[in-house]
């Protein structure tokens, strides 16, 4: 029995937004949601990486910053219906 769609908001910032041509969109998690299973940031990155080489390269660079509901998290953080997941390029400085 389907429980309806499960979606989150994805936000891309700075060089990621420029490279991928999107700043914000809704992502339907129904395809990767399994009853009783939890979807984490790593699963979202994997799903988005299937959109093509630019997505895979952008989302798998070292030191990419992930923020779930405005808090920096690791890729094992669990994502829930209605959450906001943001990706920031690695910070550079000198």
PDB file of N, CA, C and O in Angstrom:
ATOM      1  N   UNK A   1       0.851  -1.176   0.000  1.00  0.00           N
ATOM      2  CA  UNK A   1       0.000   0.000   0.000  1.00  0.00           C
ATOM      3  C   UNK A   1       0.897   1.240   0.000  1.00  0.00           C
ATOM      4  O   UNK A   1       1.753   1.384   0.873  1.00  0.00           O
ATOM      5  N   UNK A   2       0.711   2.118  -0.955  1.00  0.00           N
ATOM      6  CA  UNK A   2       1.540   3.311  -1.079  1.00  0.00           C
ATOM      7  C   UNK A   2       1.131   4.345  -0.036  1.00  0.00           C
ATOM      8  O   UNK A   2      -0.051   4.523   0.255  1.00  0.00           O
ATOM      9  N   UNK A   3       2.124   5.015   0.514  1.00  0.00           N
ATOM     10  CA  UNK A   3       1.842   6.025   1.526  1.00  0.00           C
ATOM     11  C   UNK A   3       1.901   7.427   0.930  1.00  0.00           C
ATOM     12  O   UNK A   3       1.965   8.406   1.673  1.00  0.00           O
ATOM     13  N   UNK A   4       1.881   7.540  -0.395  1.00  0.00           N
ATOM     14  CA  UNK A   4       1.975   8.841  -1.044  1.00  0.00           C
ATOM     15  C   UNK A   4       3.424   9.208  -1.284  1.00  0.00           C
ATOM     16  O   UNK A   4       4.333   8.445  -0.958  1.00  0.00           O
ATOM     17  N   UNK A   5       3.632  10.377  -1.854  1.00  0.00           N
ATOM     18  CA  UNK A   5       5.006  10.756  -2.167  1.00  0.00           C
ATOM     19  C   UNK A   5       5.705  11.310  -0.935  1.00  0.00           C
ATOM     20  O   UNK A   5       5.084  11.921  -0.065  1.00  0.00           O
ATOM     21  N   UNK A   6       6.981  11.085  -0.885  1.00  0.00           N
ATOM     22  CA  UNK A   6       7.830  11.611   0.169  1.00  0.00           C
ATOM     23  C   UNK A   6       8.799  12.545  -0.528  1.00  0.00           C
ATOM     24  O   UNK A   6       9.551  12.117  -1.405  1.00  0.00           O
ATOM     25  N   UNK A   7       8.792  13.812  -0.150  1.00  0.00           N
ATOM     26  CA  UNK A   7       9.687  14.745  -0.832  1.00  0.00           C
ATOM     27  C   UNK A   7      10.427  15.624   0.152  1.00  0.00           C
ATOM     28  O   UNK A   7       9.970  15.876   1.267  1.00  0.00           O
ATOM     29  N   UNK A   8      11.591  16.086  -0.297  1.00  0.00           N
ATOM     30  CA  UNK A   8      12.404  17.020   0.463  1.00  0.00           C
ATOM     31  C   UNK A   8      12.808  18.150  -0.473  1.00  0.00           C
ATOM     32  O   UNK A   8      12.674  18.036  -1.692  1.00  0.00           O
ATOM     33  N   UNK A   9      13.298  19.228   0.097  1.00  0.00           N
ATOM     34  CA  UNK A   9      13.803  20.346  -0.692  1.00  0.00           C
ATOM     35  C   UNK A   9      15.326  20.244  -0.764  1.00  0.00           C
ATOM     36  O   UNK A   9      15.998  20.089   0.256  1.00  0.00           O
ATOM     37  N   UNK A  10      15.857  20.333  -1.979  1.00  0.00           N
ATOM     38  CA  UNK A  10      17.305  20.335  -2.193  1.00  0.00           C
ATOM     39  C   UNK A  10      17.716  21.753  -2.566  1.00  0.00           C
ATOM     40  O   UNK A  10      17.096  22.380  -3.426  1.00  0.00           O
ATOM     41  N   UNK A  11      18.764  22.258  -1.918  1.00  0.00           N
ATOM     42  CA  UNK A  11      19.304  23.573  -2.262  1.00  0.00           C
ATOM     43  C   UNK A  11      20.778  23.430  -2.620  1.00  0.00           C
ATOM     44  O   UNK A  11      21.528  22.709  -1.963  1.00  0.00           O
ATOM     45  N   UNK A  12      21.173  24.134  -3.677  1.00  0.00           N
ATOM     46  CA  UNK A  12      22.556  24.124  -4.145  1.00  0.00           C
ATOM     47  C   UNK A  12      23.099  25.552  -4.071  1.00  0.00           C
ATOM     48  O   UNK A  12      22.413  26.502  -4.449  1.00  0.00           O
ATOM     49  N   UNK A  13      24.324  25.698  -3.586  1.00  0.00           N
ATOM     50  CA  UNK A  13      24.879  27.029  -3.403  1.00  0.00           C
ATOM     51  C   UNK A  13      26.173  27.215  -4.169  1.00  0.00           C
ATOM     52  O   UNK A  13      26.895  26.261  -4.458  1.00  0.00           O
ATOM     53  N   UNK A  14      26.446  28.473  -4.491  1.00  0.00           N
ATOM     54  CA  UNK A  14      27.712  28.927  -5.048  1.00  0.00           C
ATOM     55  C   UNK A  14      28.095  28.181  -6.326  1.00  0.00           C
ATOM     56  O   UNK A  14      27.308  28.127  -7.270  1.00  0.00           O
ATOM     57  N   UNK A  15      29.286  27.613  -6.361  1.00  0.00           N
ATOM     58  CA  UNK A  15      29.783  26.950  -7.573  1.00  0.00           C
ATOM     59  C   UNK A  15      28.923  25.749  -7.960  1.00  0.00           C
ATOM     60  O   UNK A  15      28.831  25.412  -9.141  1.00  0.00           O
ATOM     61  N   UNK A  16      28.293  25.101  -6.984  1.00  0.00           N
ATOM     62  CA  UNK A  16      27.412  23.966  -7.307  1.00  0.00           C
ATOM     63  C   UNK A  16      26.208  24.445  -8.104  1.00  0.00           C
ATOM     64  O   UNK A  16      25.818  23.831  -9.096  1.00  0.00           O
ATOM     65  N   UNK A  17      25.629  25.547  -7.657  1.00  0.00           N
ATOM     66  CA  UNK A  17      24.473  26.113  -8.353  1.00  0.00           C
ATOM     67  C   UNK A  17      24.853  26.482  -9.788  1.00  0.00           C
ATOM     68  O   UNK A  17      24.099  26.221 -10.726  1.00  0.00           O
ATOM     69  N   UNK A  18      26.019  27.085  -9.945  1.00  0.00           N
ATOM     70  CA  UNK A  18      26.467  27.484 -11.274  1.00  0.00           C
ATOM     71  C   UNK A  18      26.754  26.276 -12.154  1.00  0.00           C
ATOM     72  O   UNK A  18      26.389  26.269 -13.330  1.00  0.00           O
ATOM     73  N   UNK A  19      27.401  25.259 -11.606  1.00  0.00           N
ATOM     74  CA  UNK A  19      27.765  24.082 -12.388  1.00  0.00           C
ATOM     75  C   UNK A  19      26.550  23.265 -12.807  1.00  0.00           C
ATOM     76  O   UNK A  19      26.532  22.688 -13.894  1.00  0.00           O
ATOM     77  N   UNK A  20      25.533  23.214 -11.949  1.00  0.00           N
ATOM     78  CA  UNK A  20      24.389  22.343 -12.199  1.00  0.00           C
ATOM     79  C   UNK A  20      23.164  23.086 -12.717  1.00  0.00           C
ATOM     80  O   UNK A  20      22.186  22.460 -13.125  1.00  0.00           O
ATOM     81  N   UNK A  21      23.209  24.397 -12.705  1.00  0.00           N
ATOM     82  CA  UNK A  21      22.123  25.183 -13.277  1.00  0.00           C
ATOM     83  C   UNK A  21      20.829  25.172 -12.476  1.00  0.00           C
ATOM     84  O   UNK A  21      19.772  25.515 -13.005  1.00  0.00           O
ATOM     85  N   UNK A  22      20.901  24.786 -11.217  1.00  0.00           N
ATOM     86  CA  UNK A  22      19.720  24.800 -10.359  1.00  0.00           C
ATOM     87  C   UNK A  22      20.109  25.336  -8.996  1.00  0.00           C
ATOM     88  O   UNK A  22      21.234  25.127  -8.541  1.00  0.00           O
ATOM     89  N   UNK A  23      19.187  26.026  -8.339  1.00  0.00           N
ATOM     90  CA  UNK A  23      19.475  26.515  -6.997  1.00  0.00           C
ATOM     91  C   UNK A  23      18.600  25.826  -5.955  1.00  0.00           C
ATOM     92  O   UNK A  23      19.024  25.630  -4.816  1.00  0.00           O
ATOM     93  N   UNK A  24      17.372  25.454  -6.347  1.00  0.00           N
ATOM     94  CA  UNK A  24      16.465  24.812  -5.396  1.00  0.00           C
ATOM     95  C   UNK A  24      15.429  23.990  -6.148  1.00  0.00           C
ATOM     96  O   UNK A  24      14.899  24.435  -7.166  1.00  0.00           O
ATOM     97  N   UNK A  25      15.141  22.793  -5.651  1.00  0.00           N
ATOM     98  CA  UNK A  25      14.105  21.966  -6.269  1.00  0.00           C
ATOM     99  C   UNK A  25      13.599  20.937  -5.267  1.00  0.00           C
ATOM    100  O   UNK A  25      14.252  20.655  -4.262  1.00  0.00           O
ATOM    101  N   UNK A  26      12.443  20.392  -5.553  1.00  0.00           N
ATOM    102  CA  UNK A  26      11.869  19.335  -4.726  1.00  0.00           C
ATOM    103  C   UNK A  26      12.355  17.996  -5.270  1.00  0.00           C
ATOM    104  O   UNK A  26      12.402  17.795  -6.484  1.00  0.00           O
ATOM    105  N   UNK A  27      12.714  17.088  -4.380  1.00  0.00           N
ATOM    106  CA  UNK A  27      13.147  15.757  -4.776  1.00  0.00           C
ATOM    107  C   UNK A  27      12.188  14.743  -4.178  1.00  0.00           C
ATOM    108  O   UNK A  27      11.984  14.702  -2.965  1.00  0.00           O
ATOM    109  N   UNK A  28      11.603  13.924  -5.045  1.00  0.00           N
ATOM    110  CA  UNK A  28      10.689  12.870  -4.609  1.00  0.00           C
ATOM    111  C   UNK A  28      11.516  11.664  -4.199  1.00  0.00           C
ATOM    112  O   UNK A  28      12.276  11.120  -5.000  1.00  0.00           O
ATOM    113  N   UNK A  29      11.367  11.249  -2.955  1.00  0.00           N
ATOM    114  CA  UNK A  29      12.151  10.133  -2.434  1.00  0.00           C
ATOM    115  C   UNK A  29      11.425   8.799  -2.528  1.00  0.00           C
ATOM    116  O   UNK A  29      11.940   7.782  -2.064  1.00  0.00           O
ATOM    117  N   UNK A  30      10.251   8.790  -3.115  1.00  0.00           N
ATOM    118  CA  UNK A  30       9.460   7.573  -3.170  1.00  0.00           C
ATOM    119  C   UNK A  30      10.240   6.421  -3.788  1.00  0.00           C
ATOM    120  O   UNK A  30      10.123   5.280  -3.340  1.00  0.00           O
ATOM    121  N   UNK A  31      11.041   6.715  -4.820  1.00  0.00           N
ATOM    122  CA  UNK A  31      11.790   5.664  -5.518  1.00  0.00           C
ATOM    123  C   UNK A  31      12.837   4.979  -4.639  1.00  0.00           C
ATOM    124  O   UNK A  31      13.127   3.797  -4.827  1.00  0.00           O
ATOM    125  N   UNK A  32      13.404   5.712  -3.682  1.00  0.00           N
ATOM    126  CA  UNK A  32      14.435   5.100  -2.855  1.00  0.00           C
ATOM    127  C   UNK A  32      13.942   4.803  -1.446  1.00  0.00           C
ATOM    128  O   UNK A  32      14.671   4.234  -0.633  1.00  0.00           O
ATOM    129  N   UNK A  33      12.700   5.191  -1.158  1.00  0.00           N
ATOM    130  CA  UNK A  33      12.150   4.906   0.160  1.00  0.00           C
ATOM    131  C   UNK A  33      11.588   3.498   0.182  1.00  0.00           C
ATOM    132  O   UNK A  33      10.783   3.124  -0.671  1.00  0.00           O
ATOM    133  N   UNK A  34      12.012   2.733   1.147  1.00  0.00           N
ATOM    134  CA  UNK A  34      11.494   1.390   1.338  1.00  0.00           C
ATOM    135  C   UNK A  34      10.851   1.387   2.715  1.00  0.00           C
ATOM    136  O   UNK A  34      11.411   1.926   3.669  1.00  0.00           O
ATOM    137  N   UNK A  35       9.695   0.788   2.814  1.00  0.00           N
ATOM    138  CA  UNK A  35       8.991   0.798   4.092  1.00  0.00           C
ATOM    139  C   UNK A  35       9.915   0.295   5.192  1.00  0.00           C
ATOM    140  O   UNK A  35      10.486  -0.790   5.083  1.00  0.00           O
ATOM    141  N   UNK A  36      10.058   1.070   6.230  1.00  0.00           N
ATOM    142  CA  UNK A  36      10.902   0.681   7.348  1.00  0.00           C
ATOM    143  C   UNK A  36      12.361   1.048   7.185  1.00  0.00           C
ATOM    144  O   UNK A  36      13.123   0.991   8.151  1.00  0.00           O
ATOM    145  N   UNK A  37      12.768   1.426   5.976  1.00  0.00           N
ATOM    146  CA  UNK A  37      14.168   1.791   5.753  1.00  0.00           C
ATOM    147  C   UNK A  37      14.324   3.301   5.864  1.00  0.00           C
ATOM    148  O   UNK A  37      13.406   4.062   5.559  1.00  0.00           O
ATOM    149  N   UNK A  38      15.496   3.713   6.301  1.00  0.00           N
ATOM    150  CA  UNK A  38      15.760   5.132   6.426  1.00  0.00           C
ATOM    151  C   UNK A  38      16.604   5.599   5.251  1.00  0.00           C
ATOM    152  O   UNK A  38      17.507   4.894   4.800  1.00  0.00           O
ATOM    153  N   UNK A  39      16.300   6.785   4.766  1.00  0.00           N
ATOM    154  CA  UNK A  39      17.058   7.382   3.666  1.00  0.00           C
ATOM    155  C   UNK A  39      18.040   8.372   4.281  1.00  0.00           C
ATOM    156  O   UNK A  39      17.653   9.235   5.068  1.00  0.00           O
ATOM    157  N   UNK A  40      19.318   8.239   3.914  1.00  0.00           N
ATOM    158  CA  UNK A  40      20.310   9.157   4.455  1.00  0.00           C
ATOM    159  C   UNK A  40      20.878  10.068   3.360  1.00  0.00           C
ATOM    160  O   UNK A  40      20.552   9.927   2.181  1.00  0.00           O
ATOM    161  N   UNK A  41      21.719  10.985   3.773  1.00  0.00           N
ATOM    162  CA  UNK A  41      22.307  11.949   2.836  1.00  0.00           C
ATOM    163  C   UNK A  41      23.090  11.227   1.735  1.00  0.00           C
ATOM    164  O   UNK A  41      23.056  11.642   0.577  1.00  0.00           O
ATOM    165  N   UNK A  42      23.788  10.158   2.088  1.00  0.00           N
ATOM    166  CA  UNK A  42      24.545   9.396   1.089  1.00  0.00           C
ATOM    167  C   UNK A  42      23.626   8.848  -0.004  1.00  0.00           C
ATOM    168  O   UNK A  42      23.983   8.867  -1.182  1.00  0.00           O
ATOM    169  N   UNK A  43      22.450   8.363   0.381  1.00  0.00           N
ATOM    170  CA  UNK A  43      21.491   7.836  -0.598  1.00  0.00           C
ATOM    171  C   UNK A  43      20.989   8.936  -1.522  1.00  0.00           C
ATOM    172  O   UNK A  43      20.795   8.704  -2.715  1.00  0.00           O
ATOM    173  N   UNK A  44      20.778  10.127  -0.981  1.00  0.00           N
ATOM    174  CA  UNK A  44      20.340  11.269  -1.791  1.00  0.00           C
ATOM    175  C   UNK A  44      21.435  11.634  -2.791  1.00  0.00           C
ATOM    176  O   UNK A  44      21.156  11.851  -3.970  1.00  0.00           O
ATOM    177  N   UNK A  45      22.682  11.701  -2.317  1.00  0.00           N
ATOM    178  CA  UNK A  45      23.802  12.023  -3.215  1.00  0.00           C
ATOM    179  C   UNK A  45      23.913  10.987  -4.328  1.00  0.00           C
ATOM    180  O   UNK A  45      24.167  11.335  -5.481  1.00  0.00           O
ATOM    181  N   UNK A  46      23.726   9.731  -3.987  1.00  0.00           N
ATOM    182  CA  UNK A  46      23.795   8.663  -4.978  1.00  0.00           C
ATOM    183  C   UNK A  46      22.696   8.822  -6.024  1.00  0.00           C
ATOM    184  O   UNK A  46      22.949   8.681  -7.220  1.00  0.00           O
ATOM    185  N   UNK A  47      21.482   9.114  -5.575  1.00  0.00           N
ATOM    186  CA  UNK A  47      20.355   9.302  -6.483  1.00  0.00           C
ATOM    187  C   UNK A  47      20.604  10.491  -7.414  1.00  0.00           C
ATOM    188  O   UNK A  47      20.388  10.389  -8.622  1.00  0.00           O
ATOM    189  N   UNK A  48      21.055  11.611  -6.860  1.00  0.00           N
ATOM    190  CA  UNK A  48      21.309  12.804  -7.676  1.00  0.00           C
ATOM    191  C   UNK A  48      22.479  12.589  -8.635  1.00  0.00           C
ATOM    192  O   UNK A  48      22.503  13.161  -9.725  1.00  0.00           O
ATOM    193  N   UNK A  49      23.448  11.765  -8.229  1.00  0.00           N
ATOM    194  CA  UNK A  49      24.608  11.491  -9.084  1.00  0.00           C
ATOM    195  C   UNK A  49      24.209  10.764 -10.360  1.00  0.00           C
ATOM    196  O   UNK A  49      24.934  10.807 -11.353  1.00  0.00           O
ATOM    197  N   UNK A  50      23.059  10.095 -10.340  1.00  0.00           N
ATOM    198  CA  UNK A  50      22.572   9.385 -11.517  1.00  0.00           C
ATOM    199  C   UNK A  50      22.065  10.342 -12.596  1.00  0.00           C
ATOM    200  O   UNK A  50      21.746   9.910 -13.704  1.00  0.00           O
ATOM    201  N   UNK A  51      21.987  11.634 -12.285  1.00  0.00           N
ATOM    202  CA  UNK A  51      21.519  12.624 -13.265  1.00  0.00           C
ATOM    203  C   UNK A  51      22.563  12.921 -14.326  1.00  0.00           C
ATOM    204  O   UNK A  51      22.249  13.554 -15.333  1.00  0.00           O
ATOM    205  N   UNK A  52      23.802  12.477 -14.125  1.00  0.00           N
ATOM    206  CA  UNK A  52      24.829  12.700 -15.139  1.00  0.00           C
ATOM    207  C   UNK A  52      26.173  13.022 -14.528  1.00  0.00           C
ATOM    208  O   UNK A  52      26.308  13.178 -13.314  1.00  0.00           O
ATOM    209  N   UNK A  53      27.166  13.119 -15.397  1.00  0.00           N
ATOM    210  CA  UNK A  53      28.547  13.312 -14.960  1.00  0.00           C
ATOM    211  C   UNK A  53      28.737  14.600 -14.164  1.00  0.00           C
ATOM    212  O   UNK A  53      29.472  14.607 -13.177  1.00  0.00           O
ATOM    213  N   UNK A  54      28.089  15.686 -14.576  1.00  0.00           N
ATOM    214  CA  UNK A  54      28.254  16.958 -13.857  1.00  0.00           C
ATOM    215  C   UNK A  54      27.745  16.840 -12.424  1.00  0.00           C
ATOM    216  O   UNK A  54      28.369  17.346 -11.491  1.00  0.00           O
ATOM    217  N   UNK A  55      26.615  16.173 -12.259  1.00  0.00           N
ATOM    218  CA  UNK A  55      26.049  15.978 -10.912  1.00  0.00           C
ATOM    219  C   UNK A  55      26.959  15.096 -10.069  1.00  0.00           C
ATOM    220  O   UNK A  55      27.225  15.387  -8.903  1.00  0.00           O
ATOM    221  N   UNK A  56      27.434  14.009 -10.680  1.00  0.00           N
ATOM    222  CA  UNK A  56      28.290  13.073  -9.944  1.00  0.00           C
ATOM    223  C   UNK A  56      29.560  13.775  -9.483  1.00  0.00           C
ATOM    224  O   UNK A  56      29.972  13.638  -8.331  1.00  0.00           O
ATOM    225  N   UNK A  57      30.173  14.524 -10.385  1.00  0.00           N
ATOM    226  CA  UNK A  57      31.412  15.222 -10.048  1.00  0.00           C
ATOM    227  C   UNK A  57      31.174  16.277  -8.968  1.00  0.00           C
ATOM    228  O   UNK A  57      31.941  16.373  -8.010  1.00  0.00           O
ATOM    229  N   UNK A  58      30.116  17.062  -9.124  1.00  0.00           N
ATOM    230  CA  UNK A  58      29.843  18.155  -8.187  1.00  0.00           C
ATOM    231  C   UNK A  58      29.524  17.654  -6.779  1.00  0.00           C
ATOM    232  O   UNK A  58      29.971  18.236  -5.791  1.00  0.00           O
ATOM    233  N   UNK A  59      28.750  16.573  -6.693  1.00  0.00           N
ATOM    234  CA  UNK A  59      28.289  16.106  -5.378  1.00  0.00           C
ATOM    235  C   UNK A  59      29.247  15.135  -4.695  1.00  0.00           C
ATOM    236  O   UNK A  59      29.019  14.749  -3.548  1.00  0.00           O
ATOM    237  N   UNK A  60      30.305  14.739  -5.377  1.00  0.00           N
ATOM    238  CA  UNK A  60      31.236  13.784  -4.784  1.00  0.00           C
ATOM    239  C   UNK A  60      32.641  14.349  -4.630  1.00  0.00           C
ATOM    240  O   UNK A  60      33.604  13.597  -4.473  1.00  0.00           O
ATOM    241  N   UNK A  61      32.760  15.676  -4.674  1.00  0.00           N
ATOM    242  CA  UNK A  61      34.074  16.269  -4.465  1.00  0.00           C
ATOM    243  C   UNK A  61      34.435  16.207  -2.974  1.00  0.00           C
ATOM    244  O   UNK A  61      33.558  16.211  -2.110  1.00  0.00           O
ATOM    245  N   UNK A  62      35.734  16.149  -2.691  1.00  0.00           N
ATOM    246  CA  UNK A  62      36.161  16.077  -1.287  1.00  0.00           C
ATOM    247  C   UNK A  62      35.721  17.317  -0.525  1.00  0.00           C
ATOM    248  O   UNK A  62      35.694  18.419  -1.073  1.00  0.00           O
ATOM    249  N   UNK A  63      35.384  17.132   0.723  1.00  0.00           N
ATOM    250  CA  UNK A  63      35.029  18.231   1.628  1.00  0.00           C
ATOM    251  C   UNK A  63      33.749  18.978   1.254  1.00  0.00           C
ATOM    252  O   UNK A  63      33.555  20.118   1.676  1.00  0.00           O
ATOM    253  N   UNK A  64      32.873  18.344   0.463  1.00  0.00           N
ATOM    254  CA  UNK A  64      31.573  18.940   0.182  1.00  0.00           C
ATOM    255  C   UNK A  64      30.830  19.085   1.511  1.00  0.00           C
ATOM    256  O   UNK A  64      30.860  18.181   2.346  1.00  0.00           O
ATOM    257  N   UNK A  65      30.169  20.216   1.701  1.00  0.00           N
ATOM    258  CA  UNK A  65      29.439  20.453   2.948  1.00  0.00           C
ATOM    259  C   UNK A  65      27.968  20.135   2.737  1.00  0.00           C
ATOM    260  O   UNK A  65      27.364  20.585   1.763  1.00  0.00           O
ATOM    261  N   UNK A  66      27.384  19.350   3.661  1.00  0.00           N
ATOM    262  CA  UNK A  66      25.969  18.987   3.609  1.00  0.00           C
ATOM    263  C   UNK A  66      25.289  19.610   4.823  1.00  0.00           C
ATOM    264  O   UNK A  66      25.779  19.477   5.945  1.00  0.00           O
ATOM    265  N   UNK A  67      24.177  20.279   4.611  1.00  0.00           N
ATOM    266  CA  UNK A  67      23.431  20.864   5.730  1.00  0.00           C
ATOM    267  C   UNK A  67      21.995  20.367   5.676  1.00  0.00           C
ATOM    268  O   UNK A  67      21.301  20.551   4.677  1.00  0.00           O
ATOM    269  N   UNK A  68      21.560  19.739   6.751  1.00  0.00           N
ATOM    270  CA  UNK A  68      20.203  19.224   6.852  1.00  0.00           C
ATOM    271  C   UNK A  68      19.447  20.116   7.825  1.00  0.00           C
ATOM    272  O   UNK A  68      19.771  20.184   9.011  1.00  0.00           O
ATOM    273  N   UNK A  69      18.431  20.800   7.301  1.00  0.00           N
ATOM    274  CA  UNK A  69      17.655  21.740   8.120  1.00  0.00           C
ATOM    275  C   UNK A  69      18.566  22.747   8.838  1.00  0.00           C
ATOM    276  O   UNK A  69      18.416  23.011  10.031  1.00  0.00           O
ATOM    277  N   UNK A  70      19.509  23.296   8.074  1.00  0.00           N
ATOM    278  CA  UNK A  70      20.410  24.361   8.524  1.00  0.00           C
ATOM    279  C   UNK A  70      21.475  23.911   9.510  1.00  0.00           C
ATOM    280  O   UNK A  70      22.083  24.752  10.172  1.00  0.00           O
ATOM    281  N   UNK A  71      21.723  22.601   9.630  1.00  0.00           N
ATOM    282  CA  UNK A  71      22.791  22.094  10.489  1.00  0.00           C
ATOM    283  C   UNK A  71      23.723  21.230   9.639  1.00  0.00           C
ATOM    284  O   UNK A  71      23.268  20.372   8.883  1.00  0.00           O
ATOM    285  N   UNK A  72      25.027  21.463   9.769  1.00  0.00           N
ATOM    286  CA  UNK A  72      26.002  20.671   9.015  1.00  0.00           C
ATOM    287  C   UNK A  72      25.971  19.235   9.538  1.00  0.00           C
ATOM    288  O   UNK A  72      26.020  18.992  10.743  1.00  0.00           O
ATOM    289  N   UNK A  73      25.888  18.281   8.589  1.00  0.00           N
ATOM    290  CA  UNK A  73      25.778  16.864   8.951  1.00  0.00           C
ATOM    291  C   UNK A  73      26.733  16.022   8.105  1.00  0.00           C
ATOM    292  O   UNK A  73      27.265  16.476   7.091  1.00  0.00           O
ATOM    293  N   UNK A  74      26.933  14.775   8.556  1.00  0.00           N
ATOM    294  CA  UNK A  74      27.686  13.798   7.764  1.00  0.00           C
ATOM    295  C   UNK A  74      26.715  13.077   6.838  1.00  0.00           C
ATOM    296  O   UNK A  74      25.502  13.266   6.930  1.00  0.00           O
ATOM    297  N   UNK A  75      27.253  12.249   5.945  1.00  0.00           N
ATOM    298  CA  UNK A  75      26.399  11.578   4.956  1.00  0.00           C
ATOM    299  C   UNK A  75      25.519  10.487   5.550  1.00  0.00           C
ATOM    300  O   UNK A  75      24.645   9.967   4.857  1.00  0.00           O
ATOM    301  N   UNK A  76      25.723  10.124   6.812  1.00  0.00           N
ATOM    302  CA  UNK A  76      24.865   9.118   7.432  1.00  0.00           C
ATOM    303  C   UNK A  76      23.654   9.724   8.137  1.00  0.00           C
ATOM    304  O   UNK A  76      22.883   9.006   8.773  1.00  0.00           O
ATOM    305  N   UNK A  77      23.483  11.047   8.028  1.00  0.00           N
ATOM    306  CA  UNK A  77      22.323  11.703   8.638  1.00  0.00           C
ATOM    307  C   UNK A  77      21.049  11.266   7.914  1.00  0.00           C
ATOM    308  O   UNK A  77      21.002  11.233   6.685  1.00  0.00           O
ATOM    309  N   UNK A  78      20.026  10.935   8.685  1.00  0.00           N
ATOM    310  CA  UNK A  78      18.762  10.450   8.122  1.00  0.00           C
ATOM    311  C   UNK A  78      17.890  11.625   7.679  1.00  0.00           C
ATOM    312  O   UNK A  78      17.727  12.611   8.397  1.00  0.00           O
ATOM    313  N   UNK A  79      17.337  11.489   6.474  1.00  0.00           N
ATOM    314  CA  UNK A  79      16.491  12.521   5.875  1.00  0.00           C
ATOM    315  C   UNK A  79      15.028  12.096   6.000  1.00  0.00           C
ATOM    316  O   UNK A  79      14.689  10.934   5.776  1.00  0.00           O
ATOM    317  N   UNK A  80      14.169  13.045   6.358  1.00  0.00           N
ATOM    318  CA  UNK A  80      12.747  12.760   6.522  1.00  0.00           C
ATOM    319  C   UNK A  80      11.898  13.657   5.624  1.00  0.00           C
ATOM    320  O   UNK A  80      12.367  14.676   5.117  1.00  0.00           O
ATOM    321  N   UNK A  81      10.653  13.261   5.442  1.00  0.00           N
ATOM    322  CA  UNK A  81       9.676  14.035   4.669  1.00  0.00           C
ATOM    323  C   UNK A  81       9.714  15.500   5.099  1.00  0.00           C
ATOM    324  O   UNK A  81       9.676  15.812   6.289  1.00  0.00           O
ATOM    325  N   UNK A  82       9.790  16.392   4.111  1.00  0.00           N
ATOM    326  CA  UNK A  82       9.728  17.821   4.384  1.00  0.00           C
ATOM    327  C   UNK A  82      11.052  18.461   4.770  1.00  0.00           C
ATOM    328  O   UNK A  82      11.107  19.677   4.953  1.00  0.00           O
ATOM    329  N   UNK A  83      12.119  17.683   4.900  1.00  0.00           N
ATOM    330  CA  UNK A  83      13.418  18.246   5.277  1.00  0.00           C
ATOM    331  C   UNK A  83      13.987  19.110   4.157  1.00  0.00           C
ATOM    332  O   UNK A  83      13.569  19.018   3.003  1.00  0.00           O
ATOM    333  N   UNK A  84      14.947  19.947   4.525  1.00  0.00           N
ATOM    334  CA  UNK A  84      15.703  20.738   3.553  1.00  0.00           C
ATOM    335  C   UNK A  84      17.151  20.273   3.609  1.00  0.00           C
ATOM    336  O   UNK A  84      17.782  20.309   4.665  1.00  0.00           O
ATOM    337  N   UNK A  85      17.673  19.838   2.469  1.00  0.00           N
ATOM    338  CA  UNK A  85      19.057  19.388   2.364  1.00  0.00           C
ATOM    339  C   UNK A  85      19.799  20.333   1.437  1.00  0.00           C
ATOM    340  O   UNK A  85      19.430  20.493   0.273  1.00  0.00           O
ATOM    341  N   UNK A  86      20.841  20.957   1.956  1.00  0.00           N
ATOM    342  CA  UNK A  86      21.618  21.906   1.159  1.00  0.00           C
ATOM    343  C   UNK A  86      23.031  21.382   0.962  1.00  0.00           C
ATOM    344  O   UNK A  86      23.610  20.745   1.842  1.00  0.00           O
ATOM    345  N   UNK A  87      23.572  21.668  -0.226  1.00  0.00           N
ATOM    346  CA  UNK A  87      24.947  21.286  -0.556  1.00  0.00           C
ATOM    347  C   UNK A  87      25.750  22.555  -0.818  1.00  0.00           C
ATOM    348  O   UNK A  87      25.324  23.426  -1.576  1.00  0.00           O
ATOM    349  N   UNK A  88      26.912  22.649  -0.184  1.00  0.00           N
ATOM    350  CA  UNK A  88      27.808  23.783  -0.357  1.00  0.00           C
ATOM    351  C   UNK A  88      29.139  23.254  -0.871  1.00  0.00           C
ATOM    352  O   UNK A  88      29.600  22.204  -0.424  1.00  0.00           O
ATOM    353  N   UNK A  89      29.768  23.972  -1.810  1.00  0.00           N
ATOM    354  CA  UNK A  89      31.096  23.538  -2.268  1.00  0.00           C
ATOM    355  C   UNK A  89      32.103  23.662  -1.137  1.00  0.00           C
ATOM    356  O   UNK A  89      31.875  24.400  -0.178  1.00  0.00           O
ATOM    357  N   UNK A  90      33.208  22.948  -1.244  1.00  0.00           N
ATOM    358  CA  UNK A  90      34.245  23.056  -0.203  1.00  0.00           C
ATOM    359  C   UNK A  90      34.681  24.512  -0.040  1.00  0.00           C
ATOM    360  O   UNK A  90      34.830  25.240  -1.021  1.00  0.00           O
ATOM    361  N   UNK A  91      34.878  24.915   1.184  1.00  0.00           N
ATOM    362  CA  UNK A  91      35.304  26.284   1.443  1.00  0.00           C
ATOM    363  C   UNK A  91      36.796  26.394   1.153  1.00  0.00           C
ATOM    364  O   UNK A  91      37.581  25.514   1.507  1.00  0.00           O
ATOM    365  N   UNK A  92      37.162  27.469   0.514  1.00  0.00           N
ATOM    366  CA  UNK A  92      38.583  27.704   0.232  1.00  0.00           C
ATOM    367  C   UNK A  92      39.009  28.972   0.939  1.00  0.00           C
ATOM    368  O   UNK A  92      38.180  29.832   1.237  1.00  0.00           O
ATOM    369  N   UNK A  93      40.237  29.086   1.196  1.00  0.00           N
ATOM    370  CA  UNK A  93      40.728  30.284   1.869  1.00  0.00           C
ATOM    371  C   UNK A  93      42.232  30.251   1.939  1.00  0.00           C
ATOM    372  O   UNK A  93      42.881  29.310   1.483  1.00  0.00           O
ATOM    373  N   UNK A  94      42.759  31.280   2.510  1.00  0.00           N
ATOM    374  CA  UNK A  94      44.204  31.310   2.593  1.00  0.00           C
ATOM    375  C   UNK A  94      44.672  32.267   3.644  1.00  0.00           C
ATOM    376  O   UNK A  94      45.876  32.418   3.850  1.00  0.00           O
TER     377      UNK A  94
END
